[in-house]
Amino acid sequence: MAASVKEVARHAGVSLGTVSNVLNRPEMVSPATRQRVFDAIAELGYVRNDSARQLRAGRSRTVAIVVLDVSNPFFTDVVRGAEGIIEEAGGMLVVCNSGEDVARERRHLALLEEQRVQGILITPVGDGRLSVLDRLVERGIAVVLVDRSAGRASRCSVAVDDVLGGRLAMEHLLDQGHRRIAYVGGPFSIRQVAERHDGASAALADHGLDAELRVAATPNLTVAAGRQAADELAGLPAAQRPTAIFCANDLLALGVLQELTSRGLRVPQDITLVGYDDIYFAAAAAVPLSSVRQPREQLGRTAAQLLLDEVRDGERHEHRHVVFQPELVVRQSSGRPRRRSR
């Protein structure tokens, strides 16, 4: 059984208050007494319960980040950026995975509220207008939306202009002369999926072309879902099969690439392919993927700094909504922009 602070005081021959001062305000205790207490701690194997102390004080140095899919390298990079900022401030970042499941997300948030974490960074499964987030803010827990625009004054947010990202991808494909284009992504309840589609559709409308945007809906944003979507699209008659595919993220695009290759279809000669996020594996794929790049680590760093600013400023804090601009990175899967008839 772990030694208690009372046992440390008794073993060192000092009061409980003296042990507390050694642990929290050592400058108030003489060097000799400090050493006696440290010796007692070492001999008894006492481990300070810092979390209990923080909970008694009503505060914590723990920050949580709730992401949609912990296996997605996009979120790995976001977490890395946030972690650096939180650790520099002397805190600890805990990662929670909602798995794109609303019920699971709510369970995570309820447990984090019980633990009285200092703040929560979250990419919500839905649109971010969760009543539970409002309750967390009312309880004094700072909340910052990541890869989501808050659209309201009650919380900070960090996002990327995904409508613009969808437009960049579609304009690239149109510039190459493609007219039969497919969008692979889902579910559309995920804001990024819907907005990237909206941007692509808007680009088609602006060009005033007799072009078709076929949607291959997916149940999630995984490699397996990409393979299933590609199986559906590749099975279409040649006259209906898309000549270009824009995917809502790079994992889907990697799955599409795998399936097309297994069917003997060449990328980009037979079908041009563009992904989204520009994760590391996009450039490292067998056919390097063109992708719409997001500043992933910068998203995490900015969100974490906004949260720490809110904790520091309290009621004086003014919420900010930071929106980054995406950029298209062209690689072998879509080649150089060129005109060609379809």
N, C-alpha and C positions, 0 to 999 in steps of 0.2 A: 504494500500500500504506500502511496506517495506521502512524503513528509508534508506536514502543514506548516504554515507560517508561525503558529504558536510553538511548535516543536523547535523551529529555528531559533526563536527568541529565547526559549528555555535553555537550549544547548549553548547559545552564545552568552547567556547570562545578561540579557538586555530586555527592554520592554518591547511590546508589539509596535509601539510608535517608533522606536528606534529602527527596527527592521524595515518598517514602512518608509522611513526617511532614507535609509540606505538604498532601497530599491527605487525610490521616486525622486528624492532630493538629497543625493549623497553629499553635496557640498555643506550640508548642515550638520554632518557627523564627523567627528575627529577621525583621522587616518587609522589610528589604532583600533577604534571601535568598528570602523568599516571592515577592517581586515578580519576581526573576530566573527563578524556576521557572514562575510564571504566564506570563511573557513567552515562555519557551521553549515552553510548552504551546500558546499562541496561535499562535506562528510555525510550529510543526511540525504543527498541527492534531491534536494528540493527543486521543483520546477514551478516557476511562476505561472499562474493561471491568468494570463493577460486578457483573454477574451472575457472572463467573468468580471474582471476589474472594469473593462470598458463598458460592459452591459450595465453594471451598477451605475456607472457615470452617464448612461444613456447615450453613448456614442461608440463608434467602432472605427477602426482603420481599414476595414474590409470593404472593397468595392466589388460588385458582381457585374458580369456581362452575360446577357442572355442572347444567344445567337440561334439562327434558324437551323443550321446544320454544321456541327462541329467538324465533320469530315470534309467539308468544302474548304479548299485552300484559301479561298477569298476571305473567309472568316478567320482562318489561322493568321493571316497577315493583319487583319483588323485588330485581333486580340494582341498580337505582338506589339503593335503601335501603342495600344492603350496600356498594356502592361508596363512598358518603359516609363511612361509618365506617372503612373500610380506608384511604382516602386521608387522612383526618384523622390516622391513626396512622402516616403516612409510607410506606404500602405501595401496591401496585398490584393491582387485581382483573382477572383474566383470565376471560373467559366461554367455556365449552365447551357445545356443543349435542349431547345424546345422540340427539335425534330419536326418543325413545321406543324406542330400539334397544339391547338389552342388550349385544350385541357391540361396538357403537360406544362405549357407555358404558365398557366394560372397556378399550378401546384408549385412551380419554382418560385414564383413571385410571393406566394403565401409564406413559404418557408423563409425566404429572404427577409420578408417583413418581420417574421418572428425573431430572426437573428439580429434585427436592427442594424443592418448593414449601413454604411455611410452613404452609399449611393448605388444606383443601378444604371448601367448602359444596356440598352435593349434594342434589338431589331424585332419588332412585334410580328407575329404571324399575320395579323390583320392590318388595319389601317392606322393603328397607334392610338385610336380614341378609346382606350380601355378605361373603364371606370376604376379598375384596380390601380391603375397608374395615378389617377387623381387621389385615391386614398393614400397611396404611398407618399405623395407630395405633402398631403395634409399631415401625415405622421412625421414630417421632417426629413424624409429620405429623398435625396436629390435624384431626379430621373432625367436622363438624356437619351433621345432617340438616335440610333445609329443607322445610317443608310435609309433613313426615312425623313421626310419633311414634316415637322410638327403641325404647321399651319395654324398655330394658336400661340397665345402668349404665356400659357401656363407651364411650358417646359422648353428646354433647349433641344436643338436637333442638328444633326450633321448628315448631309445627303449629297448625292450626285445627281445632276440633271439627266435622268434616264430617258426622258422624252428626246432630248438632244442626242443622246447616245444611240437610240433607235433610229433617229433620222440620219446620223452619220453612217451607220451600217447600210441602211437602205439606199442612200444616195450613192455610196460606193458601188453597190451592186447595179443600180440603174445606170451609172456612168459606164459600166462595162457592157451595157446593152441587154441585160437580163430583163425578161418580162414575166416569166413564170417563176415566181419566188415564193418560198414557204417560210413561215415563222414557226419555230419549234419552241414551246415553253408552256409552263403551267405549274400549279393552278393559277388562274387569273386573279384569285383573291390576294395573291402576293403582289404588293404594289409595284415592285420593280418589273415583274412580268408584264403587267398591264401597261405600264408607262412606256416600256421599250417597244411593245406592240403599237401603242398609240403614235409614237414617234415615227416608226416605220410606215404606218398607214398614212400619216400626215405627209411624209415625203412623197409617197405615191400620188396622193391627191394633188400636191403642189405641182407635180410634173405634168399633170393632165394627160397621163398616158393610159392606154388601154391595157393596163397591167393587172395581174391577179396576185393577191396575197393570200395564199392558202395557209390555214392554221392547222398545225398538228399539235393538239393539246396533250400535255403530259401530266401525270399525277404528282410529279415532283421534279426536282432539278438535278437529277443524277445521271451518271454515265449509262446505267441500265435503261433509264427512261429515254435517253437519246437514241439508244440502239433500237428500241421499240418504235419510236417515231420514224427513224430512218427505214425500218422494215416496212412500215406503212407507206411511206412516200416512194421508196424504190419499187414497190409492187404495183404502182400505177402504170397504166399504158404509157409508152414512150411519149406520145403526143401530149399527155397530161402531166407527166413527171416534171417537177420543178428543175430548172437549170441552176438554181442558186438557193441556198438555205441559210437563214439567219437564226441563230439560236440565242435563247434568253440568257444562257451562261456558258462558260467554257466546258463544264462537265458534260452538259448536253451535247455540245459540239464534238467533244472527244468520243462520245458514244456514237454519234452520227458518223463520224469518220471511221470508226471501227466497223460499223455495219456496212457502210458503202464499200469499204475496201474488201470485206469478206464476200461481197456480191460481185466483185470484179469491176466496180465503178470507180473511175479515177477522179481524184480531187487534185487540181481544179479542172482538169480537162473535160470531164463529163458533168460534174456538179461542183459549183463553187460554194465555199463554206466560210461563214464568219461567226465567231463566238462573241462572248461578252465577259469582261472582268480582267482579261489578260493575266491569268494566274501563271505561275512558273511553267506548268505543264503545257501551256499553249505553245510556247516557243520550242519546247522540247519534244513535241509530238513527232511521229514519223513523217507526217506532212505538217510543218509548222503552221499553226493556226493564225489567221488574221483575227483580231479581236479588238473590242472597244475597251480601252484601258481605264480603270478607276484607280485613284490614289489610295490604295487600300490601307497601308500603314498610317498615312496622313489622316484618314478618316478616324482611325482608332485614337491617334494622338490628340486630335482636335476635340473629339468627344470627351476624352478623359480630362483634358484641361478645362473644358467648359464645366464639367461636373465638379472638379476641385475648386474652380472659381465660385460656383454656386454655394458650395459648402463653406468656403471662406467668407463670402460676402453676406450670406444669410438673406434677410429681408431686403437688403440693398441691391441684391443681384438683379440684373436686367437680362432676361432671356434672349439668346441669340440663335439665329437660324442660318447656318453656314451651308452654302451649296457650292460644290466643286464642279468643274467642267470636265467631261470625259474627252478622250481623244482616240482616234482610230489608228491602230497599228496594223499596217498591211504586211502580210507574210505570204508564204507560198500557196496557202489554201485558197486565196483569191487572186493571187498574182498582181501584176500591175494593172491599174485602171486602163481599160481599152474598150473601144466600141466594137461590138459584134452583133450581128443580127440573130434573132431567135424566133 
